[in-house]
């Protein structure tokens, strides 16, 4: 299921990162902030656990998120700023990494690196700024499903209608939280108007 987050703050960040002259530091920062807003929405009704904690009036019980059951998996390298933002909020959660690259002629994604911890019974959350054709996200979800998580989510910044439709039809059991759905793909399968290459812009490799 695709869930677009309608939020003035997140829209403001989206508009900022469209600026092709934006400094890479601010680009990474805003991507991280968008990821935080997506997480706040996606995880707002998650089950809490009761734990004891020392306070100024002695040990008390309070509700906490079970951070260690969440595994955030950025698709390298463009999603690393998203992971940074998430770990600011949930520092005790776990991280895994997938490196996928799209062949620019066939548009088929290839896996180069899989470093994902045990997902059995965990909530697996994929991070990727862009959903263009949907091929990379589809492939990533297929990889993650084989690792037996209890739930799969995806946090994304900008997507195309075509890519989101493709992934949601292939994986109706995965929840996709996205900040912005843009107009279309061009003939090179880039999102319009989009933000350009997120990985290059984040790390000054244009």
N, C-alpha and C positions, 0 to 999 in steps of 0.2 A: 504494500500500500504506500502510495506517495503522499507525503504530508508536507505541504508548503507552509512555511512559518511566516505569517503576515505580522510584521513587527516594524515600527518606525525606526527603531535603533538599527536593526539588521539591514533595513533598506538603505539607511544612511551609509553604513559601511560598504554595502555593495556599490553604491554610487561612487564612493571614494576610490575603491580599487579598480574601477573602470578607467581611471586617469592613467594613461600610459606613461606619464612622466612622474608618477608617484615613486618616491624613494623606496628601495627594496626593504629597508627596515620597517617602514610604515606599512608596506604591502604585507609583510609577514605578520606584523602586529594586528592589522585589521582582520586578516584571515583567522588568526587565533581568537580574536574577539567574536567573530561570527560563529566559530565552533563552540564557544562557551554558550552563546544564546541558543544554538541548536540543542546542546546538551541539557540546558535548563528546561527546555520544552519537552524533549524526548524522555527525560528521566524524572519528570515532575511527579509522577504517580507510582514510582518504583517502591517495592516493599522495603520497609525499614526494619532494622534490628535494634533491640534494646540492649544497651551496654552500660556497665558501671564506669563512672569517671570521677576522679577526685575534684572537689570544688572547695571554695572557701568555707563552706559549712559542712564539710565532710563528703564522704562518697555518696553519689546520687546516681540514679538511672535515667538515661536519656535515649532518644531515638537517633540512630545513625544510619547512613547508607552503608551497605556491605560492599565497600569499595573494591575489595579484592576479587569479587565475582565478575567484575567488568574487565574485558580485555579490549583495548583500543588498538586498531590495526591500520596504520596509515599505508597508503599505496605510495611508495617512494617515487620521487622525492618531494613532489609538490605538496603532499599532505603533512609534511613535518611541522609546519607552523600550526596546523590544526591540533596536532598532538601536544605541542607546547601549551596551547591554550587550555586543553582538556586537563593536562596534568597539573596546571595551576589550581584547578578546582578539585580534582580527585587524585591527589598525589600518591595514594596507596593502591590505585588501580594498576593493572598490568598493561604492558605494551607488547605488540608483535609487529612484524614488518613483512610486507610483500613488495617486491620490485617487479613491476610489469611495464612493458614498453609496447606501444602500438606501432606496427609496421605501417609506414606512411603510404605504401603502395597498396597493400591488401587490406589495411585497417584492422588486421587481426592482432590481438594482444598476445604477447609471449611472456612467460614467467622466467625471471632471472634469479630470484632470491626469495626464499620462504623461511622466515625465522619467526614462527608463531608458537607461543607456549601452549601447554595442554589446554584445550577448550572444553573438555568434557564437563557438561553442566554449567558452563560459564555463559555470560552474555557477551557475544562477539559484536563489536561495533567497528565497521569499516569507515575509514576517513579518506575522502578524495575530493578536492575542490571542484573538479569538473566531471560532469557526465555528458559526454558528447554523443557518440554512437551507442554508448552503454556497454560496449564490448568488454572493456577492462573491468567494470563493476560486475558484470555478469560472470566473468571468469573468476574474479576474486570471491564472489559468493559461492561458486561451485567448489573452489578450494576449501573455503571455510566450512561448508556443509559436511565435507568428509571428515572434519575434526570433531563433529558431534557436539556443538554448543547447544545450550538450552534455548537460545534466541539469537537472531541475527538482525542488526540494524545497520543503517548506513547514514552517515552525516555528510552532506554535500553542499557546496556553496552555490554553484550555478549549473543548470542542466538544460538540455534541449528537450522539447516535447517528444521527439522521436526516440531518444535514448532512454528517457524515463519510462515511456510506454513499453519499450523492448524489455527492460529489466523487470518491470512490474508484472508483465505477462509471464516471463520466465521464472520469476521468484515471488509469487503472491504471498508467501509466508515471511518475507523480509520487509521490514518497515524502513522506508526511505524518508529521511527528514532533510528537506532542502530549503535553502534561503531564497533562491530566485530561479524561475523557469523563464528562459529567454525565448527568442522568437523562432529560431530554426537553425539547421546546419547548412553550411555552404557546400559546394561540390568537393571540397577537400576535407569535409567532415569536421570543420571547426564551428564552434558555437557563435552565432550572431545575435546581438552585438558582442557578447562574451567579454573576456578580459585579456585575451592573448594566451600565451603559454605560461601557466601559473608557476611551474617549476623554474623556468628561466627568469621570470620576473622576481621570484622570491630570492634567488641566489645569484643574480647578476651574471647569468650565463647566456645572455642574448647574443 
